[in-house]
Amino acid sequence: MKDIYQRSCPYSAALQQATKGKLPSKTRHLVVTRYREDLAWLNLVEATRVTVYNKGEYFFGYVPLPNIGRDAHTPFYHLANNYNNLSDITYFCQGNPFDRVFGLLEALKYLQCVDFIALGTDVLEQAEPGVELRGLWEELFGEPCPSGWTFRACITFGVSRKRVHRRSQAFYEKCERLFHDGGSGISAESMPYVFEQLVGRIFLD
């Protein structure tokens, strides 16, 4: 499992190939977590449904969410509440993703052969799971946490409906509740950082 991200994240070649072919026929949905960011860049997003969850001051047209769990909370809220109404591919990103992400607009426009793809930087974090991560893994999956952990420090990714549905709606509801209540000895404030290490394993395992 050590190379879990290396199978899916270096996607420059995939983008180059995709831009030479036809535009995707699959439905795509971009889900953005906003606090105070300027979202003018969304005008560049083509042929993709967009939903903005707003965690800052009220802004007309955006879906209000409580300011908990940073951007890591939003995917699980969205999947739990839209489990039976997902597009073929759903992408998740921050209000200003471009300081940590490359190729996002091209991916939204061209990529369609996606089960799970992390759209973060090229930097891979590698470490043995800490106490909090092991506890959360065991709470979610009911088994000991594996070793040899590799993750990408970014909650910007695309995932297919098929891959989401490998887990139950109740699973995503449980994940979402953890951001409110904490669990496994992890405070609600620390939960975003632990889920950042876990998100790839949720969709790739």
C-alpha positions in Angstrom: 0.0 0.0 0.0 3.0 2.3 0.2 2.6 3.4 -3.4 -1.1 4.1 -3.1 -0.9 7.6 -4.4 1.8 7.0 -7.0 -0.7 4.9 -8.9 -3.1 7.8 -9.4 -1.7 11.2 -8.7 1.0 12.0 -11.3 -1.6 12.9 -13.9 0.3 15.3 -16.2 0.6 12.6 -18.9 -3.1 11.7 -18.5 -4.1 15.4 -19.0 -1.8 15.7 -22.1 -3.4 12.7 -23.6 -7.0 13.7 -22.7 -6.6 17.2 -24.3 -5.9 15.6 -27.6 -9.2 13.6 -27.6 -12.9 14.3 -27.3 -14.4 16.2 -24.4 -15.8 13.9 -21.7 -19.3 12.6 -22.0 -19.5 11.8 -18.3 -21.2 14.2 -15.9 -18.9 16.1 -13.6 -19.6 18.1 -10.5 -17.2 20.5 -8.8 -17.7 21.0 -5.0 -15.9 24.0 -3.5 -15.3 24.8 0.1 -15.2 28.6 0.6 -14.4 30.7 3.6 -13.6 34.2 2.3 -11.9 33.4 -1.0 -12.6 35.2 -4.3 -14.2 32.7 -6.5 -14.0 34.6 -9.8 -11.9 31.7 -11.2 -15.1 29.6 -11.3 -16.0 31.6 -14.5 -13.3 29.5 -16.2 -14.9 26.2 -15.3 -16.6 24.8 -18.4 -19.4 22.2 -18.7 -19.3 21.2 -15.1 -21.9 21.6 -12.4 -20.7 23.7 -9.5 -21.7 23.8 -5.8 -20.1 26.1 -3.3 -20.4 25.4 0.4 -19.8 28.6 2.2 -18.2 28.5 5.7 -17.7 32.2 6.1 -20.1 35.2 6.1 -23.4 34.6 4.2 -23.1 34.9 0.4 -26.2 34.6 -1.8 -26.3 31.5 -4.0 -23.9 29.5 -1.9 -24.9 26.7 0.4 -24.2 27.7 4.1 -22.3 25.2 6.3 -21.0 25.7 9.8 -17.3 26.6 10.0 -16.1 23.2 11.2 -13.6 20.7 9.9 -11.9 23.1 7.4 -12.1 21.8 3.8 -11.8 18.1 4.9 -15.4 18.1 6.4 -17.1 19.2 3.1 -16.6 16.1 1.0 -18.1 13.8 3.7 -21.0 16.2 4.2 -21.7 16.3 0.5 -21.4 12.5 0.0 -23.6 11.8 3.0 -26.3 14.1 1.8 -26.1 13.4 -1.9 -25.3 9.7 -1.9 -28.1 8.8 -4.4 -27.7 12.0 -6.5 -24.1 12.0 -7.5 -22.6 12.9 -10.9 -20.4 10.4 -12.6 -17.3 12.2 -11.2 -17.3 14.6 -8.3 -14.3 16.9 -7.7 -13.6 18.6 -4.3 -11.4 21.6 -3.7 -10.8 24.7 -1.6 -11.9 28.2 -2.5 -8.4 29.0 -3.6 -6.9 25.7 -4.7 -4.1 26.9 -7.0 -1.4 27.4 -4.4 -1.3 23.7 -3.8 -2.9 22.2 -7.0 -1.9 22.1 -10.6 -4.0 21.1 -13.6 -7.3 21.5 -11.8 -9.1 23.4 -14.6 -7.8 21.0 -17.3 -8.8 18.0 -15.2 -12.3 19.3 -14.8 -12.6 19.9 -18.5 -10.9 16.8 -19.9 -10.5 13.9 -17.5 -13.3 11.3 -17.4 -11.5 7.9 -16.8 -11.4 8.7 -13.1 -12.0 6.4 -10.1 -10.0 8.4 -7.7 -7.4 11.0 -8.4 -5.6 13.3 -5.9 -5.0 16.8 -7.4 -2.5 18.0 -4.9 1.2 18.9 -5.2 3.9 16.4 -6.1 5.0 16.2 -2.5 4.2 12.9 -0.8 4.3 12.7 3.0 5.6 9.4 4.3 5.5 8.3 7.9 4.2 5.6 10.2 0.7 6.2 11.4 0.4 8.0 14.7 -1.8 7.2 17.6 -4.7 9.4 16.3 -4.6 7.9 12.8 -4.5 4.4 14.1 -7.5 5.1 16.4 -9.6 6.6 13.6 -8.8 3.8 11.2 -9.9 1.2 13.8 -13.1 3.1 14.5 -14.0 3.4 10.9 -12.9 0.0 9.6 -12.9 -2.2 12.6 -9.4 -3.6 12.0 -5.8 -2.7 12.8 -4.3 0.2 10.9 -1.8 -0.8 8.2 1.8 0.5 8.3 3.9 2.1 5.6 1.7 5.2 5.3 2.0 7.5 2.3 -0.4 10.4 1.7 -0.7 13.7 -0.1 -1.3 16.7 2.2 -4.3 18.1 0.3 -8.1 17.6 0.3 -8.4 18.2 -3.5 -9.5 15.2 -5.4 -11.9 13.6 -7.9 -13.8 10.5 -7.2 -16.3 8.5 -9.3 -19.8 7.7 -8.2 -19.0 4.0 -8.5 -16.0 4.3 -6.2 -18.1 6.3 -3.6 -20.7 3.6 -3.6 -18.2 1.0 -2.6 -19.0 2.2 0.9 -22.4 2.8 2.4 -24.2 6.1 2.9 -24.0 5.4 6.7 -20.2 5.3 6.4 -20.0 8.9 5.1 -22.6 10.0 7.6 -20.4 8.6 10.4 -17.3 10.4 8.9 -19.3 13.7 8.8 -20.4 13.3 12.5 -16.8 12.8 13.6 -16.0 16.4 12.6 -18.7 17.6 15.0 -18.2 15.2 17.9 -14.6 13.9 17.6 -13.8 10.3 18.3 -11.2 7.7 19.1 -9.4 10.1 21.4 -9.2 12.8 18.6 -10.7 16.2 19.2 -13.0 17.7 16.6 -10.4 20.4 16.0 -7.7 17.8 15.0 -10.1 15.7 12.8 -9.4 17.6 9.5 -5.6 16.8 9.7 -6.2 13.1 10.5 -8.7 12.8 7.6 -6.2 14.5 5.3 -4.0 11.5 5.8 -6.9 9.1 5.4 -8.9 10.3 2.4 -7.0 8.4 -0.3 -7.3 5.1 1.6 -11.1 5.6 1.9 -11.5 5.6 -1.8 -8.6 3.4 -3.0 -8.7 0.5 -0.6 
